[in-house]
Every structure is written in structure tokens, then in C-alpha cells.
Amino acid sequence: MPEPTSLSEDLLSEMYLFLEQVSEVNEDTEYDHSKEYLVEAIKQLVKEKGLTSIDEDFETPFVHPMITVQKWVEELKTTVRETLLENPH
């Protein structure tokens, strides 16, 4: 059975909407500092789920985390969606 995440359902939903927006405009995404908490939550979820390839990309020096979000947006959307479905409501 998958481990439940420490992230709230509301935050996961917000993360998914953010990733949807990123996937629509991808390379044209402008970084918005007010969304930093969502990027940090995505990084936390990646660690909790053991997604090492994505986690390693987040840890790459001199690469902005938003670049990693853009690169992995489809995989991240799938992970957030699956996490929403597996967490008890």
C-alpha cells in the first residue's frame, strides 16, 4: 500500500492546477515568486515518493527549480494526481 503524503489535499489540488498551467505554456512560463511554496511542495512530494531522477534534477546546482518543473511537468502531474487518488479524504 502506498505511503500517504504529509501534504494536504487542498495543497495537492493547488499543485495540480499549477502544473496544468505550466504544461499549457511550458517554456513561456514566467516564474512567479508567490508560487514558490508550490515548487517547494512539489520538491517535498518528489522526495516522499522516491522519484530519484526528478529529485536529483532539483538538486542540480545553478539550475532553477522551475526548469526542473517544466522538464518533468507531465510526470509531476501524474504523481500529484495519483497521490490525490490514493490519499484518504
ROMIPA-181065 format. One line per 4 residues: number of its first residue (from 1); their letters; for each residue x, y, z of C-alpha. Coordinates in nm, 2 decimals. Example, Ala and Ser with C-alpha at 12.3 -4.5 7.8 and 13.67 -1.06 7.14 Angstrom:
BEGIN
1) AS) 1.23/-0.45/0.78 ~ 1.37/-0.11/0.71
! end
This chain:
BEGIN
1) MPEP) 0.00/0.00/0.00 ~ 0.14/0.34/-0.09 ~ 0.26/0.57/0.18 ~ 0.03/0.87/0.24
5) TSLS) 0.18/1.20/0.19 ~ 0.21/1.47/0.46 ~ 0.07/1.73/0.21 ~ -0.29/1.83/0.24
9) EDLL) -0.55/1.75/-0.02 ~ -0.60/2.12/-0.08 ~ -0.23/2.18/-0.14 ~ -0.21/1.88/-0.37
13) SEMY) -0.51/2.02/-0.57 ~ -0.33/2.36/-0.59 ~ -0.01/2.19/-0.70 ~ -0.20/2.01/-0.98
17) LFLE) -0.36/2.33/-1.11 ~ -0.02/2.50/-1.10 ~ 0.13/2.21/-1.30 ~ -0.16/2.23/-1.55
21) QVSE) -0.08/2.59/-1.61 ~ 0.29/2.52/-1.65 ~ 0.21/2.24/-1.90 ~ 0.00/2.48/-2.11
25) VNED) 0.27/2.74/-2.16 ~ 0.58/2.54/-2.05 ~ 0.88/2.72/-2.19 ~ 0.69/3.05/-2.18
29) TEYD) 0.62/3.01/-1.81 ~ 0.73/3.32/-1.61 ~ 0.85/3.24/-1.26 ~ 0.62/3.39/-1.00
33) HSKE) 0.77/3.42/-0.65 ~ 0.43/3.39/-0.50 ~ 0.42/3.03/-0.63 ~ 0.75/2.93/-0.45
37) YLVE) 0.55/2.74/-0.19 ~ 0.41/2.52/-0.46 ~ 0.75/2.45/-0.60 ~ 0.87/2.36/-0.25
41) AIKQ) 0.57/2.13/-0.20 ~ 0.64/1.96/-0.53 ~ 1.00/1.90/-0.42 ~ 0.88/1.75/-0.09
45) LVKE) 0.64/1.52/-0.28 ~ 0.91/1.41/-0.51 ~ 1.13/1.32/-0.21 ~ 0.84/1.14/-0.03
49) KGLT) 0.76/0.93/-0.34 ~ 1.12/0.84/-0.40 ~ 1.14/0.99/-0.75 ~ 1.52/1.00/-0.76
53) SIDE) 1.57/1.12/-1.12 ~ 1.35/1.42/-1.06 ~ 1.49/1.48/-0.71 ~ 1.84/1.48/-0.85
57) DFET) 1.74/1.74/-1.11 ~ 1.60/1.96/-0.83 ~ 1.94/1.93/-0.66 ~ 2.14/2.03/-0.96
61) PFVH) 2.35/2.34/-0.88 ~ 2.27/2.66/-1.08 ~ 1.95/2.52/-1.23 ~ 1.64/2.70/-1.12
65) PMIT) 1.38/2.46/-0.97 ~ 1.12/2.59/-1.23 ~ 1.34/2.44/-1.51 ~ 1.30/2.10/-1.34
69) VQKW) 0.93/2.15/-1.30 ~ 0.90/2.24/-1.67 ~ 1.11/1.94/-1.77 ~ 0.92/1.69/-1.56
73) VEEL) 0.57/1.85/-1.57 ~ 0.38/1.55/-1.72 ~ 0.54/1.31/-1.47 ~ 0.47/1.55/-1.18
77) KTTV) 0.11/1.59/-1.28 ~ 0.07/1.21/-1.29 ~ 0.23/1.18/-0.94 ~ 0.02/1.46/-0.79
81) RETL) -0.30/1.31/-0.95 ~ -0.21/0.96/-0.82 ~ -0.14/1.10/-0.47 ~ -0.47/1.27/-0.46
85) LENP) -0.65/0.95/-0.55 ~ -0.46/0.73/-0.30 ~ -0.48/0.96/0.00 ~ -0.78/0.91/0.23
89) H) -1.02/1.21/0.21
! end
